[in-house]
Amino acid sequence: MNKQNINKILNIFLIVLVSGYAIKYFYLLPKFDSGEKAKDFSATLADGDHFSLYDLKGRYILIDFWASWCGPCRKESPDLLSLYLETKNKIYTNASGFDIVTIALELNKESWEKARQKDGHVWKYQIGEFNKFSGPIAGLYTIRQIPTKYFINPEGFIIMVNPSLSEIKSYLSDREVK
């Protein structure tokens, strides 16, 4: 095999490799974008209460898809708790408050319960789906990687996809009634 043929093979391999990474990147992106209406769903919360996303209309909402086995999810847990504690009793110019809705994509309930207790998840709206990415809410939002976040305005529209917690805090701070 001559040098020209080897270069051709290497170029084809490189093109296939780069194409594969590009396809994977776009496949894993969140399905919904800013400006779209958030999809309603119903679920049973960790405390046994029934919940519907649209019950929170009139409030800012952060939907956070996470899991006990997800290192990046667990790493940001203290900051998520801090955001919740700083904002839970505040009123905003166009909203009656802010809530966090966490949806854990787990294999079993025990791992979820241990993680949320260890990480101090004290907010009411905690949901566990025990089929990892195959649960109904994960399917509705086409979740393919975690953490994935949707920040929703009081009218139910997505205003940020995968924002940092500091972006959310800043956004809410600008709208806080002082």
Phi, psi and chi 1 to 4 in degrees:
 res  aa     phi    psi   chi1   chi2   chi3   chi4
   1 MET       -  130.2 -167.2  176.2  -93.1      -
   2 ASN   -87.8  171.3   64.5   27.9      -      -
   3 LYS   -62.5  -35.4 -167.2  172.8 -177.9  175.5
   4 GLN   -64.5  -42.3 -170.0  175.7   17.6      -
   5 ASN   -66.8  -39.5  -73.5  -19.4      -      -
   6 ILE   -62.3  -43.0  -68.3  172.6      -      -
   7 ASN   -62.5  -40.8  -77.6  -20.3      -      -
   8 LYS   -60.4  -47.3  -92.8 -173.1 -170.1  177.2
   9 ILE   -61.8  -44.2  -68.5  170.4      -      -
  10 LEU   -64.1  -40.3  -72.1  174.5      -      -
  11 ASN   -63.7  -43.1  -75.5  -26.3      -      -
  12 ILE   -63.4  -44.3  -69.0  169.6      -      -
  13 PHE   -59.2  -43.6  175.7   74.8      -      -
  14 LEU   -63.6  -42.1 -175.8   60.6      -      -
  15 ILE   -63.5  -44.0  -70.4  169.0      -      -
  16 VAL   -63.6  -42.6  168.5      -      -      -
  17 LEU   -63.1  -49.2 -173.8   65.1      -      -
  18 VAL   -63.7  -41.8  169.5      -      -      -
  19 SER   -61.3  -41.6  -62.5      -      -      -
  20 GLY   -60.9  -44.4      -      -      -      -
  21 TYR   -65.3  -39.1  -82.3  109.6      -      -
  22 ALA   -65.6  -43.0      -      -      -      -
  23 ILE   -62.9  -45.1  -70.0  167.4      -      -
  24 LYS   -60.9  -43.4 -179.4 -178.6  177.3 -173.3
  25 TYR   -57.1  -50.7  171.7   80.0      -      -
  26 PHE   -70.1  -32.5  -71.9  108.3      -      -
  27 TYR   -63.6  -38.5  174.0   78.5      -      -
  28 LEU   -82.2  -12.8  -66.8  174.9      -      -
  29 LEU   -61.2  145.9  -75.2  176.1      -      -
  30 PRO   -57.9  144.8  -24.1   34.0      -      -
  31 LYS   -70.8  -39.7  177.8 -178.3  177.9 -177.1
  32 PHE   -95.8  158.1  -60.2  102.2      -      -
  33 ASP  -130.5  167.2 -154.5   -4.4      -      -
  34 SER   -54.9  140.3  -63.5      -      -      -
  35 GLY    95.2  -16.0      -      -      -      -
  36 GLU   -85.5  153.2  -67.6 -174.8   63.0      -
  37 LYS   -73.1  131.0 -177.1   85.8  168.3  163.6
  38 ALA   -68.9  141.2      -      -      -      -
  39 LYS   -78.4  132.1  -59.9  -73.4 -175.9 -175.9
  40 ASP   -75.1  150.0 -170.4   23.8      -      -
  41 PHE  -151.8  159.1   57.5   85.8      -      -
  42 SER  -121.0  150.0  -63.9      -      -      -
  43 ALA  -161.6  171.0      -      -      -      -
  44 THR  -100.6  129.3  -58.8      -      -      -
  45 LEU   -78.5  168.7  -60.3  173.3      -      -
  46 ALA   -56.8  -33.1      -      -      -      -
  47 ASP   -85.2    2.9   65.6    6.1      -      -
  48 GLY    94.5   -9.9      -      -      -      -
  49 ASP   -71.3  151.5  -73.2  -11.0      -      -
  50 HIS   -80.9  146.1  178.8   74.8      -      -
  51 PHE  -141.6  142.7  168.3   77.3      -      -
  52 SER  -132.7  134.4  171.9      -      -      -
  53 LEU   -55.9  -41.8 -179.0   66.2      -      -
  54 TYR   -67.5  -12.2  -76.1    2.2      -      -
  55 ASP   -63.9  -21.1  -69.6  -15.8      -      -
  56 LEU   -94.2    9.5  -62.8  178.6      -      -
  57 LYS   -54.9  140.4 -147.5  165.2 -165.4  170.2
  58 GLY    97.3   -2.0      -      -      -      -
  59 ARG  -126.6  155.8  -58.7  175.8   68.1   79.5
  60 TYR   -76.5  143.1  -74.4  105.2      -      -
  61 ILE  -135.1  135.7  -55.4  163.2      -      -
  62 LEU  -110.0  116.6  173.6   63.4      -      -
  63 ILE   -94.2  123.9  -60.3  176.5      -      -
  64 ASP  -123.8  110.9  179.8   24.3      -      -
  65 PHE   -88.1  125.8  -69.6   90.1      -      -
  66 TRP  -150.6 -177.5   74.2  -71.1      -      -
  67 ALA  -159.2  156.0      -      -      -      -
  68 SER   -65.0  -27.8   63.2      -      -      -
  69 TRP   -89.8    1.0   48.0  -94.2      -      -
  70 CYS   -95.6  109.3  168.4      -      -      -
  71 GLY   -56.3  -51.7      -      -      -      -
  72 PRO   -60.8  -34.1  -25.2   34.1      -      -
  73 CYS   -64.2  -47.2  -58.1      -      -      -
  74 ARG   -68.6  -33.1  -60.7  -66.0  -63.3  -80.3
  75 LYS   -64.3  -35.2 -175.0  177.4  179.1 -175.7
  76 GLU   -89.1   -1.9   73.4  179.0    8.8      -
  77 SER   -55.0  -45.0 -121.1      -      -      -
  78 PRO   -60.7  -36.9  -22.2   31.9      -      -
  79 ASP   -71.0  -34.7  -65.1  -29.7      -      -
  80 LEU   -65.4  -43.5 -171.5   62.9      -      -
  81 LEU   -61.8  -43.6  176.3   60.3      -      -
  82 SER   -60.2  -44.8  177.4      -      -      -
  83 LEU   -59.2  -45.7  174.7   67.8      -      -
  84 TYR   -61.2  -49.0  173.3   74.6      -      -
  85 LEU   -63.3  -34.5  -65.8  173.9      -      -
  86 GLU   -74.7  -25.1  -70.6  175.6   34.4      -
  87 THR  -113.6   -8.7   58.4      -      -      -
  88 LYS   -62.3  -26.6   69.7  178.1 -175.5  170.1
  89 ASN  -111.6   13.3  -64.5  -41.7      -      -
  90 LYS   -92.2  153.7  -64.7 -168.8  176.6  175.6
  91 ILE  -115.0  145.3  -55.4  -65.5      -      -
  92 TYR  -118.8  158.6  -56.9   94.0      -      -
  93 THR   -56.7  -34.0   54.1      -      -      -
  94 ASN  -122.6   17.4   60.5  -16.0      -      -
  95 ALA  -149.9  152.9      -      -      -      -
  96 SER   -86.2   -1.9   59.1      -      -      -
  97 GLY   161.0 -166.3      -      -      -      -
  98 PHE  -137.1  136.5  168.4   73.0      -      -
  99 ASP  -133.1  151.9  -75.0  -57.8      -      -
 100 ILE  -109.8  132.7  -64.9  172.9      -      -
 101 VAL  -119.0  111.1  176.8      -      -      -
 102 THR  -101.9  137.6   48.6      -      -      -
 103 ILE  -124.5  108.7  -58.8  157.8      -      -
 104 ALA   -87.9  126.9      -      -      -      -
 105 LEU  -100.0   92.4  -52.5 -178.9      -      -
 106 GLU  -117.2  170.5  -60.9  -71.9  -18.2      -
 107 LEU   -97.6  -28.2  -74.0  174.7      -      -
 108 ASN  -149.7  155.6   63.4   67.2      -      -
 109 LYS   -67.3  -35.2 -171.1  172.7 -175.5  175.7
 110 GLU   -61.8  -44.6  -64.4   76.5   28.6      -
 111 SER   -62.0  -41.5  -62.0      -      -      -
 112 TRP   -62.1  -49.0  171.5   50.3      -      -
 113 GLU   -62.5  -43.1  -71.7  175.8  -14.1      -
 114 LYS   -61.4  -44.8  -76.0 -179.9 -170.8  174.2
 115 ALA   -65.5  -44.9      -      -      -      -
 116 ARG   -70.3  -31.0   59.2 -169.1 -168.9   88.9
 117 GLN   -71.4  -45.8  -74.9 -173.5   -2.8      -
 118 LYS   -62.0  -38.2 -177.4  176.6 -179.4 -177.8
 119 ASP   -86.3   -3.9  -67.2   -4.9      -      -
 120 GLY    76.3   31.0      -      -      -      -
 121 HIS   -70.2  104.4  -67.1 -174.0      -      -
 122 VAL  -108.7   -4.4  -65.1      -      -      -
 123 TRP   -73.8  156.9   46.6   88.5      -      -
 124 LYS   -70.2  -39.8  178.2  169.8  179.3   58.9
 125 TYR   -89.3   79.8  -54.6  109.1      -      -
 126 GLN  -120.4  125.2  -61.0 -178.4   55.2      -
 127 ILE  -125.3  138.0  -59.9  164.2      -      -
 128 GLY  -114.8  129.9      -      -      -      -
 129 GLU  -115.2  128.9  -68.4 -161.6  -34.9      -
 130 PHE  -109.5   32.5  -54.1  108.4      -      -
 131 ASN  -125.9   26.7  -63.8  -37.6      -      -
 132 LYS    51.2 -118.4  -83.9 -174.4  133.3  176.7
 133 PHE   -83.3    0.9  -66.4   92.4      -      -
 134 SER   -99.0    5.3  -60.9      -      -      -
 135 GLY   -71.4  163.8      -      -      -      -
 136 PRO   -63.5  -39.5   14.8  -23.2      -      -
 137 ILE   -74.3  -41.8  -56.4  169.2      -      -
 138 ALA   -59.6  -38.3      -      -      -      -
 139 GLY   -68.2  -42.2      -      -      -      -
 140 LEU   -58.8  -40.0  179.8   66.7      -      -
 141 TYR   -95.5    6.0  -81.6   81.2      -      -
 142 THR    48.5   51.7  -42.6      -      -      -
 143 ILE   -77.5  125.0  -57.9  -59.5      -      -
 144 ARG  -123.1  -10.4  -64.9 -175.4  176.2  124.9
 145 GLN  -152.5  154.7   71.8  176.1   -1.4      -
 146 ILE  -131.3  154.9   52.6  175.3      -      -
 147 PRO   -72.8  145.5   25.5  -31.0      -      -
 148 THR  -130.1  134.1  -65.7      -      -      -
 149 LYS  -129.7  144.3  -66.6  176.7  179.0   33.1
 150 TYR  -127.9  125.2  -69.5  101.6      -      -
 151 PHE  -102.7  123.0 -173.6   43.4      -      -
 152 ILE  -117.6  139.8  -58.8  168.0      -      -
 153 ASN   -84.7  172.1   72.4   11.9      -      -
 154 PRO   -61.5  -19.6  -24.6   34.4      -      -
 155 GLU   -88.2   -3.5  -67.4   78.3   37.5      -
 156 GLY    93.6   14.4      -      -      -      -
 157 PHE  -101.6  143.9  -71.0   90.9      -      -
 158 ILE   -71.3  126.4  -61.6  167.4      -      -
 159 ILE  -108.8  -20.4   49.8  178.0      -      -
 160 MET  -149.1  141.3  -69.9 -175.5 -146.5      -
 161 VAL  -114.0  126.5  177.6      -      -      -
 162 ASN    52.6   46.3  -75.9  -28.8      -      -
 163 PRO   -73.4  156.5   31.5  -37.2      -      -
 164 SER   -74.6  159.2   69.6      -      -      -
 165 LEU   -66.6  -29.9  -62.3  178.3      -      -
 166 SER   -69.4  -33.0   61.5      -      -      -
 167 GLU   -64.3  -42.0  -73.4  175.3  -52.4      -
 168 ILE   -64.7  -46.1  -65.2  168.3      -      -
 169 LYS   -59.0  -44.1 -175.8  176.6  177.6  178.3
 170 SER   -64.2  -44.3  174.6      -      -      -
 171 TYR   -59.5  -47.9 -174.2   93.0      -      -
 172 LEU   -67.1  -39.4  -69.1  172.7      -      -
 173 SER   -59.7  -37.6  179.9      -      -      -
 174 ASP   -68.1  -18.4  -70.2  -15.2      -      -
 175 ARG  -111.7    4.1  -73.6  149.7 -177.1   81.6
 176 GLU   -70.2  135.6 -176.4 -177.6  -22.9      -
 177 VAL   -81.1  121.1  174.4      -      -      -
 178 LYS   -99.1      -  -49.5 -111.9 -178.8 -164.6
